Amino acid sequence: MPDQMPAISLVAVPGRRRATLEAARVIEDAGFTGIWSPSMFSNVALAEALALTTERIPFATSIAPIYMRTVTDFAQSAAFIHEVSGGRFRLGVGVSHAPSHVRMGVTPGKPLADMRAFVEKYRASEGLGPLAPVVLAALRQNMVRLAGEIGDGVVFANASRSHMGASLAALPDAKRRDEAFSIANMIPTCISEDREAAKAVLRKMLVHYALLPNYRNYWKEAGYKDEMTAVETAVTEGRQGDVPKYLSDRWLADCTLFGTAREVRDGVAAWYASGVRTPIVVPSSAAGNQMKAIEEIIAAFR
């Protein structure tokens, strides 16, 4: 087992929810450092189940959109999960993206102001018992700075490793030194001896993010202006199917993990070296579904 294990992303897909909980127990026994669950298929519900079906492993939402529930409802759920899990839960929250806002039927305000108001109201909740620590999703420095001011941690998704130092520079020195302050990143990961097949899987997975303006602006800032400008041109010209070919190998190597088990393990070590305390591998497979991808990740880190 490597000296520094990553955390792992887990989704409770309909029809495989019991299998997901069984996978969580295997992940715990294998020594992974956490389970972080993205927003699809109610990650708060999954967190409640993880509180009762696992015993030692920390777990978190990554992320729950702040517009999905009332703040009071989030606080009640987070306090319950925090208590029954013995303090292993972190509530990861974020403002999400425009397409999600449309699906939720909400009209958000300014991201920084909305996040500040959420955390203030969450922390002001009374009569619920201790609340779970709250971790803020961020990409660019203003939200990272806010996480350092009012949060118990920051979580990125699909971040650029080469740009992580610049991102973390927005945190106060005390937070960068505080081991209790979460610094996490969700990293799309595909293990395969066929590196081209693995890269194709990840490109397909990341097209959705490349179509989001806030991600493109972040990646431009991180040094990928040419790639993101090409994506924008393709979308403007109605060539959305061409988007994957503009996600360069250089960009892919900076934002994802792919290749052999050894290459992925070395990549996790590099993410630790970048200042990320909790690298979170987000499993995809060139040979099957999420369950197959989880098997491949577990085998790689045993």
TIRORO-670399 format. One record per residue (C-alpha): residue in one letter; chain; x, y, z. Coordinates in steps of 0.05 Angstrom, whole numbers, plus 5000, padded with zeros to 4 digits. Each point is the difference from the previous one (the first is absolute). Layout:
BEGIN
<r resn="A" chain="A" x="X" y="Y" z="Z"/>
...
END
This chain:
BEGIN
<r resn="M" chain="A" x="5000" y="5000" z="5000"/>
<r resn="P" chain="A" x="5028" y="5069" z="4982"/>
<r resn="D" chain="A" x="5021" y="5046" z="5057"/>
<r resn="Q" chain="A" x="4949" y="5053" z="4979"/>
<r resn="M" chain="A" x="4933" y="4971" z="4979"/>
<r resn="P" chain="A" x="4949" y="5043" z="4964"/>
<r resn="A" chain="A" x="4926" y="5009" z="5015"/>
<r resn="I" chain="A" x="4951" y="4972" z="4950"/>
<r resn="S" chain="A" x="4936" y="5028" z="4968"/>
<r resn="L" chain="A" x="4938" y="4958" z="5006"/>
<r resn="V" chain="A" x="4931" y="5007" z="4968"/>
<r resn="A" chain="A" x="4938" y="4961" z="5020"/>
<r resn="V" chain="A" x="4973" y="4985" z="4930"/>
<r resn="P" chain="A" x="4927" y="4977" z="4998"/>
<r resn="G" chain="A" x="4995" y="4925" z="5000"/>
<r resn="R" chain="A" x="5069" y="4993" z="5032"/>
<r resn="R" chain="A" x="4989" y="5036" z="5065"/>
<r resn="R" chain="A" x="5011" y="4939" z="5045"/>
<r resn="A" chain="A" x="5061" y="4981" z="4958"/>
<r resn="T" chain="A" x="5025" y="5071" z="5011"/>
<r resn="L" chain="A" x="4996" y="4992" z="5075"/>
<r resn="E" chain="A" x="5036" y="4933" z="4995"/>
<r resn="A" chain="A" x="5054" y="5035" z="4958"/>
<r resn="A" chain="A" x="5007" y="5053" z="5055"/>
<r resn="R" chain="A" x="5016" y="4946" z="5051"/>
<r resn="V" chain="A" x="5053" y="4971" z="4953"/>
<r resn="I" chain="A" x="5029" y="5070" z="4989"/>
<r resn="E" chain="A" x="5004" y="5009" z="5075"/>
<r resn="D" chain="A" x="5034" y="4933" z="5011"/>
<r resn="A" chain="A" x="5050" y="5015" z="4944"/>
<r resn="G" chain="A" x="5026" y="5061" z="5037"/>
<r resn="F" chain="A" x="4976" y="5057" z="4957"/>
<r resn="T" chain="A" x="5000" y="5066" z="5036"/>
<r resn="G" chain="A" x="4929" y="5021" z="4986"/>
<r resn="I" chain="A" x="4937" y="4994" z="4958"/>
<r resn="W" chain="A" x="4975" y="5063" z="4965"/>
<r resn="S" chain="A" x="4935" y="4998" z="4963"/>
<r resn="P" chain="A" x="4979" y="5048" z="4943"/>
<r resn="S" chain="A" x="4931" y="5029" z="4996"/>
<r resn="M" chain="A" x="4963" y="4951" z="4955"/>
<r resn="F" chain="A" x="4949" y="4952" z="5030"/>
<r resn="S" chain="A" x="4997" y="5035" z="5068"/>
<r resn="N" chain="A" x="5069" y="4998" z="5031"/>
<r resn="V" chain="A" x="4970" y="5023" z="5066"/>
<r resn="A" chain="A" x="4958" y="4936" z="5001"/>
<r resn="L" chain="A" x="5063" y="4960" z="4985"/>
<r resn="A" chain="A" x="5036" y="5035" z="5057"/>
<r resn="E" chain="A" x="4945" y="4979" z="5048"/>
<r resn="A" chain="A" x="5009" y="4928" z="4978"/>
<r resn="L" chain="A" x="5076" y="5004" z="5005"/>
<r resn="A" chain="A" x="4994" y="5024" z="5071"/>
<r resn="L" chain="A" x="4967" y="4934" z="5018"/>
<r resn="T" chain="A" x="5035" y="4951" z="4953"/>
<r resn="T" chain="A" x="5073" y="5022" z="5010"/>
<r resn="E" chain="A" x="5038" y="5005" z="5065"/>
<r resn="R" chain="A" x="5065" y="5039" z="4992"/>
<r resn="I" chain="A" x="5007" y="5034" z="4932"/>
<r resn="P" chain="A" x="4986" y="5075" z="4995"/>
<r resn="F" chain="A" x="4949" y="5019" z="4947"/>
<r resn="A" chain="A" x="4972" y="5064" z="4968"/>
<r resn="T" chain="A" x="4954" y="5028" z="4948"/>
<r resn="S" chain="A" x="5038" y="5030" z="4942"/>
<r resn="I" chain="A" x="4958" y="5038" z="4990"/>
<r resn="A" chain="A" x="4929" y="5012" z="5021"/>
<r resn="P" chain="A" x="4973" y="5062" z="4963"/>
<r resn="I" chain="A" x="4979" y="5052" z="5051"/>
<r resn="Y" chain="A" x="4936" y="5014" z="4961"/>
<r resn="M" chain="A" x="4977" y="4927" z="5003"/>
<r resn="R" chain="A" x="4970" y="5005" z="5070"/>
<r resn="T" chain="A" x="4986" y="5053" z="5052"/>
<r resn="V" chain="A" x="5059" y="5016" z="5045"/>
<r resn="T" chain="A" x="4960" y="4974" z="5060"/>
<r resn="D" chain="A" x="4989" y="4933" z="4966"/>
<r resn="F" chain="A" x="5074" y="4995" z="4983"/>
<r resn="A" chain="A" x="5018" y="5016" z="5072"/>
<r resn="Q" chain="A" x="4952" y="4948" z="5029"/>
<r resn="S" chain="A" x="5026" y="4946" z="4954"/>
<r resn="A" chain="A" x="5073" y="5019" z="5011"/>
<r resn="A" chain="A" x="4992" y="5000" z="5076"/>
<r resn="F" chain="A" x="4967" y="4931" z="4997"/>
<r resn="I" chain="A" x="5053" y="4970" z="4956"/>
<r resn="H" chain="A" x="5056" y="5033" z="5041"/>
<r resn="E" chain="A" x="4972" y="4970" z="5064"/>
<r resn="V" chain="A" x="4986" y="4929" z="4978"/>
<r resn="S" chain="A" x="5066" y="4995" z="4962"/>
<r resn="G" chain="A" x="5041" y="5021" z="5059"/>
<r resn="G" chain="A" x="5023" y="5064" z="4967"/>
<r resn="R" chain="A" x="5025" y="4968" z="4935"/>
<r resn="F" chain="A" x="4956" y="5043" z="4953"/>
<r resn="R" chain="A" x="5016" y="5065" z="4964"/>
<r resn="L" chain="A" x="4947" y="5039" z="4964"/>
<r resn="G" chain="A" x="5029" y="5022" z="4934"/>
<r resn="V" chain="A" x="4958" y="5054" z="4967"/>
<r resn="G" chain="A" x="5005" y="5042" z="4938"/>
<r resn="V" chain="A" x="4961" y="5047" z="4955"/>
<r resn="S" chain="A" x="5000" y="4950" z="4942"/>
<r resn="H" chain="A" x="4992" y="5022" z="4928"/>
<r resn="A" chain="A" x="4948" y="5034" z="4955"/>
<r resn="P" chain="A" x="4971" y="4935" z="4970"/>
<r resn="S" chain="A" x="4989" y="4973" z="5070"/>
<r resn="H" chain="A" x="4966" y="5064" z="5021"/>
<r resn="V" chain="A" x="4951" y="4992" z="4941"/>
<r resn="R" chain="A" x="4986" y="4928" z="5021"/>
<r resn="M" chain="A" x="4988" y="5021" z="5072"/>
<r resn="G" chain="A" x="4956" y="5059" z="4978"/>
<r resn="V" chain="A" x="5040" y="5051" z="5040"/>
<r resn="T" chain="A" x="5027" y="5069" z="4985"/>
<r resn="P" chain="A" x="5065" y="5008" z="5038"/>
<r resn="G" chain="A" x="5031" y="5065" z="5022"/>
<r resn="K" chain="A" x="5074" y="5015" z="5002"/>
<r resn="P" chain="A" x="5039" y="4937" z="5016"/>
<r resn="L" chain="A" x="5044" y="5030" z="5055"/>
<r resn="A" chain="A" x="4941" y="5035" z="5034"/>
<r resn="D" chain="A" x="4955" y="4939" z="4996"/>
<r resn="M" chain="A" x="5054" y="4955" z="5028"/>
<r resn="R" chain="A" x="5015" y="5048" z="5057"/>
<r resn="A" chain="A" x="4926" y="5005" z="5017"/>
<r resn="F" chain="A" x="4993" y="4924" z="4999"/>
<r resn="V" chain="A" x="5058" y="4988" z="5047"/>
<r resn="E" chain="A" x="4978" y="5055" z="5048"/>
<r resn="K" chain="A" x="4929" y="4971" z="5005"/>
<r resn="Y" chain="A" x="5026" y="4929" z="5004"/>
<r resn="R" chain="A" x="5046" y="5018" z="5058"/>
<r resn="A" chain="A" x="4944" y="5038" z="5035"/>
<r resn="S" chain="A" x="4956" y="4938" z="5004"/>
<r resn="E" chain="A" x="4982" y="4983" z="5072"/>
<r resn="G" chain="A" x="4972" y="4940" z="5037"/>
<r resn="L" chain="A" x="5028" y="4949" z="4951"/>
<r resn="G" chain="A" x="5062" y="4978" z="5036"/>
<r resn="P" chain="A" x="5070" y="5009" z="4971"/>
<r resn="L" chain="A" x="5001" y="5016" z="4926"/>
<r resn="A" chain="A" x="5044" y="4965" z="4949"/>
<r resn="P" chain="A" x="5059" y="5041" z="4975"/>
<r resn="V" chain="A" x="4983" y="5037" z="4935"/>
<r resn="V" chain="A" x="5047" y="4996" z="4940"/>
<r resn="L" chain="A" x="4992" y="5050" z="4943"/>
<r resn="A" chain="A" x="5007" y="4981" z="4927"/>
<r resn="A" chain="A" x="5045" y="5047" z="4962"/>
<r resn="L" chain="A" x="5037" y="5009" z="4934"/>
<r resn="R" chain="A" x="5027" y="5071" z="4999"/>
<r resn="Q" chain="A" x="5034" y="5041" z="5053"/>
<r resn="N" chain="A" x="4942" y="5041" z="5026"/>
<r resn="M" chain="A" x="4961" y="4938" z="5022"/>
<r resn="V" chain="A" x="5064" y="4968" z="5027"/>
<r resn="R" chain="A" x="5011" y="5063" z="5041"/>
<r resn="L" chain="A" x="4929" y="4997" z="5026"/>
<r resn="A" chain="A" x="5010" y="4927" z="5019"/>
<r resn="G" chain="A" x="5061" y="5020" z="5040"/>
<r resn="E" chain="A" x="4960" y="5054" z="5035"/>
<r resn="I" chain="A" x="4935" y="4965" z="5018"/>
<r resn="G" chain="A" x="5008" y="4926" z="4984"/>
<r resn="D" chain="A" x="5031" y="4937" z="5030"/>
<r resn="G" chain="A" x="5031" y="4982" z="4934"/>
<r resn="V" chain="A" x="5000" y="5008" z="4924"/>
<r resn="V" chain="A" x="4987" y="4948" z="4947"/>
<r resn="F" chain="A" x="5017" y="5007" z="4926"/>
<r resn="A" chain="A" x="4976" y="4957" z="4942"/>
<r resn="N" chain="A" x="5040" y="4989" z="4936"/>
<r resn="A" chain="A" x="5052" y="5050" z="5023"/>
<r resn="S" chain="A" x="5067" y="5010" z="4965"/>
<r resn="R" chain="A" x="5058" y="4972" z="5041"/>
<r resn="S" chain="A" x="5049" y="5050" z="4971"/>
<r resn="H" chain="A" x="4954" y="5057" z="5023"/>
<r resn="M" chain="A" x="4986" y="4974" z="5069"/>
<r resn="G" chain="A" x="5054" y="5041" z="5033"/>
<r resn="A" chain="A" x="4970" y="5064" z="4972"/>
<r resn="S" chain="A" x="4930" y="4978" z="5024"/>
<r resn="L" chain="A" x="5023" y="4983" z="5070"/>
<r resn="A" chain="A" x="5038" y="5067" z="5006"/>
<r resn="A" chain="A" x="4931" y="5031" z="5013"/>
<r resn="L" chain="A" x="4996" y="4962" z="5066"/>
<r resn="P" chain="A" x="5027" y="5031" z="5064"/>
<r resn="D" chain="A" x="5065" y="4970" z="5023"/>
<r resn="A" chain="A" x="4966" y="4973" z="5063"/>
<r resn="K" chain="A" x="4950" y="4961" z="4958"/>
<r resn="R" chain="A" x="5054" y="4971" z="4955"/>
<r resn="R" chain="A" x="5036" y="4975" z="5062"/>
<r resn="D" chain="A" x="4938" y="4975" z="5036"/>
<r resn="E" chain="A" x="4993" y="4925" z="4988"/>
<r resn="A" chain="A" x="4927" y="5004" z="5021"/>
<r resn="F" chain="A" x="4984" y="5046" z="4942"/>
<r resn="S" chain="A" x="4981" y="4957" z="4940"/>
<r resn="I" chain="A" x="5034" y="5012" z="4934"/>
<r resn="A" chain="A" x="4971" y="4950" z="4951"/>
<r resn="N" chain="A" x="4994" y="4990" z="4925"/>
<r resn="M" chain="A" x="4956" y="4954" z="4959"/>
<r resn="I" chain="A" x="5046" y="4969" z="4946"/>
<r resn="P" chain="A" x="4970" y="4962" z="4941"/>
<r resn="T" chain="A" x="5038" y="4934" z="4998"/>
<r resn="C" chain="A" x="5003" y="4942" z="4951"/>
<r resn="I" chain="A" x="5048" y="4941" z="5010"/>
<r resn="S" chain="A" x="5017" y="4962" z="4937"/>
<r resn="E" chain="A" x="5061" y="4971" z="4965"/>
<r resn="D" chain="A" x="4970" y="5032" z="4938"/>
<r resn="R" chain="A" x="5016" y="5073" z="5014"/>
<r resn="E" chain="A" x="4964" y="5025" z="4938"/>
<r resn="A" chain="A" x="4936" y="4964" z="5021"/>
<r resn="A" chain="A" x="5006" y="5030" z="5069"/>
<r resn="K" chain="A" x="5010" y="5069" z="4972"/>
<r resn="A" chain="A" x="4939" y="4992" z="4955"/>
<r resn="V" chain="A" x="4957" y="4980" z="5060"/>
<r resn="L" chain="A" x="5022" y="5062" z="5039"/>
<r resn="R" chain="A" x="4991" y="5047" z="4941"/>
<r resn="K" chain="A" x="4929" y="4975" z="4991"/>
<r resn="M" chain="A" x="4987" y="5009" z="5074"/>
<r resn="L" chain="A" x="5027" y="5071" z="5002"/>
<r resn="V" chain="A" x="4965" y="5029" z="4939"/>
<r resn="H" chain="A" x="4943" y="5021" z="5046"/>
<r resn="Y" chain="A" x="5047" y="5042" z="5041"/>
<r resn="A" chain="A" x="5035" y="5030" z="4939"/>
<r resn="L" chain="A" x="4932" y="5026" z="4979"/>
<r resn="L" chain="A" x="4992" y="5040" z="5065"/>
<r resn="P" chain="A" x="5026" y="5072" z="4996"/>
<r resn="N" chain="A" x="5025" y="5002" z="5072"/>
<r resn="Y" chain="A" x="5043" y="4938" z="4988"/>
<r resn="R" chain="A" x="5027" y="5028" z="4935"/>
<r resn="N" chain="A" x="5018" y="5065" z="5034"/>
<r resn="Y" chain="A" x="5037" y="4961" z="5055"/>
<r resn="W" chain="A" x="5039" y="4958" z="4950"/>
<r resn="K" chain="A" x="5018" y="5062" z="4960"/>
<r resn="E" chain="A" x="5028" y="5029" z="5064"/>
<r resn="A" chain="A" x="5037" y="4935" z="5011"/>
<r resn="G" chain="A" x="5037" y="5006" z="4934"/>
<r resn="Y" chain="A" x="4953" y="4966" z="4950"/>
<r resn="K" chain="A" x="4974" y="5061" z="4962"/>
<r resn="D" chain="A" x="5011" y="4968" z="4932"/>
<r resn="E" chain="A" x="4961" y="4937" z="5017"/>
<r resn="M" chain="A" x="4942" y="5037" z="5031"/>
<r resn="T" chain="A" x="4996" y="5051" z="4944"/>
<r resn="A" chain="A" x="4997" y="4943" z="4950"/>
<r resn="V" chain="A" x="4944" y="4969" z="5040"/>
<r resn="E" chain="A" x="4961" y="5066" z="4999"/>
<r resn="T" chain="A" x="5010" y="5007" z="4925"/>
<r resn="A" chain="A" x="4975" y="4929" z="4989"/>
<r resn="V" chain="A" x="4937" y="5013" z="5041"/>
<r resn="T" chain="A" x="4987" y="5066" z="4965"/>
<r resn="E" chain="A" x="5006" y="4967" z="4932"/>
<r resn="G" chain="A" x="4954" y="4942" z="5020"/>
<r resn="R" chain="A" x="5057" y="4949" z="5002"/>
<r resn="Q" chain="A" x="4988" y="4975" z="5071"/>
<r resn="G" chain="A" x="5021" y="4930" z="4979"/>
<r resn="D" chain="A" x="5070" y="5027" z="4988"/>
<r resn="V" chain="A" x="5010" y="5023" z="5072"/>
<r resn="P" chain="A" x="5037" y="4937" z="5025"/>
<r resn="K" chain="A" x="5056" y="5009" z="4949"/>
<r resn="Y" chain="A" x="5016" y="5068" z="5029"/>
<r resn="L" chain="A" x="5011" y="4971" z="5069"/>
<r resn="S" chain="A" x="5075" y="4991" z="4990"/>
<r resn="D" chain="A" x="5045" y="4947" z="5029"/>
<r resn="R" chain="A" x="5036" y="5055" z="5038"/>
<r resn="W" chain="A" x="4935" y="5023" z="5031"/>
<r resn="L" chain="A" x="4977" y="4929" z="5014"/>
<r resn="A" chain="A" x="5065" y="4982" z="5036"/>
<r resn="D" chain="A" x="4993" y="5062" z="5044"/>
<r resn="C" chain="A" x="4927" y="4990" z="5020"/>
<r resn="T" chain="A" x="4990" y="4924" z="5001"/>
<r resn="L" chain="A" x="5034" y="4934" z="5015"/>
<r resn="F" chain="A" x="5005" y="4945" z="4948"/>
<r resn="G" chain="A" x="5043" y="4942" z="4979"/>
<r resn="T" chain="A" x="5029" y="4942" z="5038"/>
<r resn="A" chain="A" x="4989" y="4988" z="5074"/>
<r resn="R" chain="A" x="5071" y="5025" z="5014"/>
<r resn="E" chain="A" x="4988" y="5063" z="4960"/>
<r resn="V" chain="A" x="4936" y="5015" z="5038"/>
<r resn="R" chain="A" x="5034" y="4987" z="5067"/>
<r resn="D" chain="A" x="5057" y="5047" z="4980"/>
<r resn="G" chain="A" x="4948" y="5051" z="4979"/>
<r resn="V" chain="A" x="4966" y="4997" z="5068"/>
<r resn="A" chain="A" x="5068" y="5013" z="5033"/>
<r resn="A" chain="A" x="5010" y="5060" z="4955"/>
<r resn="W" chain="A" x="4932" y="5028" z="5021"/>
<r resn="Y" chain="A" x="5021" y="4993" z="5073"/>
<r resn="A" chain="A" x="5064" y="5037" z="4983"/>
<r resn="S" chain="A" x="4960" y="5057" z="4968"/>
<r resn="G" chain="A" x="4968" y="5017" z="5067"/>
<r resn="V" chain="A" x="4936" y="4959" z="4995"/>
<r resn="R" chain="A" x="4989" y="4963" z="5066"/>
<r resn="T" chain="A" x="4945" y="4956" z="4972"/>
<r resn="P" chain="A" x="5007" y="4978" z="4928"/>
<r resn="I" chain="A" x="4933" y="4968" z="4981"/>
<r resn="V" chain="A" x="5003" y="4951" z="4942"/>
<r resn="V" chain="A" x="4936" y="5001" z="4959"/>
<r resn="P" chain="A" x="4999" y="4930" z="4969"/>
<r resn="S" chain="A" x="4984" y="4987" z="4927"/>
<r resn="S" chain="A" x="5017" y="4937" z="4962"/>
<r resn="A" chain="A" x="5017" y="4984" z="4928"/>
<r resn="A" chain="A" x="4972" y="4931" z="5012"/>
<r resn="G" chain="A" x="4935" y="5009" z="5038"/>
<r resn="N" chain="A" x="4957" y="5041" z="5046"/>
<r resn="Q" chain="A" x="5013" y="5036" z="5067"/>
<r resn="M" chain="A" x="5003" y="4934" z="5038"/>
<r resn="K" chain="A" x="5054" y="4974" z="4952"/>
<r resn="A" chain="A" x="5038" y="5066" z="5007"/>
<r resn="I" chain="A" x="4997" y="4994" z="5076"/>
<r resn="E" chain="A" x="5028" y="4929" z="4996"/>
<r resn="E" chain="A" x="5057" y="5026" z="4957"/>
<r resn="I" chain="A" x="5016" y="5057" z="5049"/>
<r resn="I" chain="A" x="4999" y="4953" z="5060"/>
<r resn="A" chain="A" x="5045" y="4950" z="4965"/>
<r resn="A" chain="A" x="5049" y="5056" z="4981"/>
<r resn="F" chain="A" x="5008" y="5024" z="5072"/>
<r resn="R" chain="A" x="5005" y="4933" z="5036"/>
END
